[in-house]
């Protein structure tokens, strides 16, 4: 198939729909020894509609018995809407990501859910921005900066990223190119250590108030987006608080999945309108042809598992949207964390991981 055969005018295409369409891998790029970028197109003639900084959840066929769901931030920009990309790091205990490294090649297709997420300057606008990242936490910052370079090159951004060694700094060359396009993009790189052959002349150590002030003297006046390992983000939060930063202008994103809330916690969160504490509901799974009882405090997802009905799930905290299913009848109490859109709720969709039935319900699963 030639390149010309892929060409379509934009007005001939429809937005990608995660309920119907798959992602086809088109390229695999090694960024470092532990980091790869996987680029995808739609398996049909579609374009991608999302906010810079949002994420998708990929269904990875790690085993024949049960696929693994993993959530990754898009490192690509919606200003180039014909493909999307995720840049991922394989940790020592990685399962899904390691499978991608070892098995995912151009031409393969994956089921994906999303995009979703509020970690975007579009949702949290400011006059000036400070992006602080460590390791693969740079990916949402790259998505936002790539969009700005294409669509708002006068944006005022201080971009600070940290790594263990100079060779671990992701997208350094591209960022230096983007700074030529964006006159108000200032770059700051910090590494924990370096060798004599690295030719490093920048800052070393770990980020603190003194180093941050050198790279972004006006950081107190900026809107901050931070992403990286939890200890890193905790350190940044504490540092900014000590410096008197207005934390209402601080936003962070974590790659670690949220812990599934306990049934007791969900029962408390349900609040007014929840079913009577002694009521046992019946959940009907229409596609599986099964029914199961749901005791008080149990979610639709927990009930599905007890009945042997498979509903895909990743974060299990109402964030990623992977467990979205359509409610055919009945009412539920849903306490999500942004993993579902208002128009999806209006269409009857719920997140199984954080929905408790208020009486008998039927679910399309």
Secondary structure, DSSP 8 states (H G I E B T S, - for coil): --TGGG---GGG-EE--TTT--EEEEEEEESSSSEEEEEEEESSSEE----TT-EEEEEE-SSSS--EEEEEEB-S-TTSTT-EEEEEE--TT-SHHHHHHHH--TT-EEEEEEEE-S-STTTS--SEEEEEEEGGGGHHHHHHHHHHHHH-TT-EEEEEEEESSGGG-TTHHHHHHHHHH-TTEEEEEEES---TTS---SEES---HHHHHHH-TTGGGSEEEEES-HHHHHHHHHHHHHTT--GGGEEEE-SS------HHHHHHHH-TT---TT--EEEEETTTTEEEEE-TT--HHHHHHHTT-----SSSSSSS-TTEEEEEES-EEE--SS-S-HHHHHTTEEEGGGEEESS-EEEE-
